[in-house]
Amino acid sequence: MNIKMLGAFAAVALLAACAQHTATTASSGTGAAAATGPVPGSEEDLVANVGDRVFYDFNRSSLKPDARATLDRQSGWLGKYASVNVQVAGNCDDRGTEEYNLALGQRRANAAADYLKAKGVAGSRITTISYGKDRPTASGDNEQAWAQNRNAITSVK
């Protein structure tokens, strides 16, 4: 009987010690569960910490000051993660012909890519594509939706 009682106490003591070690590890910030936020150099990191898109005025492909600021942050981020390649996709709102929007989307993608290259990002790390009006980010037929769809989006490849 004493052996059974001693065994029960040992089991309880062992469980208590394990529970206390787990609580200490979790509160000290060590261990696998401590990692939070996006993986550095990932698409999620680019979006969360830098911004992945710039916006254009109607029928324009010239960069506005806020677009330059976003692209400045992107070029710094790309400098930090030199092994990351990106694609810049030009997009348009749904007004205009397919041919016109494909050409305008390409000019927008090129404008953003050229700016990144001018800031020191190697051209071999950047590809461009135009989706014209085929990939809207906002739905609706109003100025607010159209303004969101006139963009160039940088994504990690």
Secondary structure as GFF3:
##gff-version 3
##sequence-region A 1 157
A	DSSP	alpha_helix	2	28	.	.	.	ID=ss1
A	DSSP	three_ten_helix	32	34	.	.	.	ID=ss2
A	DSSP	alpha_helix	43	49	.	.	.	ID=ss3
A	DSSP	beta_strand	53	55	.	.	.	ID=ss4
A	DSSP	alpha_helix	65	80	.	.	.	ID=ss5
A	DSSP	beta_strand	86	91	.	.	.	ID=ss6
A	DSSP	alpha_helix	98	118	.	.	.	ID=ss7
A	DSSP	three_ten_helix	123	125	.	.	.	ID=ss8
A	DSSP	beta_strand	126	132	.	.	.	ID=ss9
A	DSSP	alpha_helix	143	149	.	.	.	ID=ss10
A	DSSP	beta_strand	151	156	.	.	.	ID=ss11
###
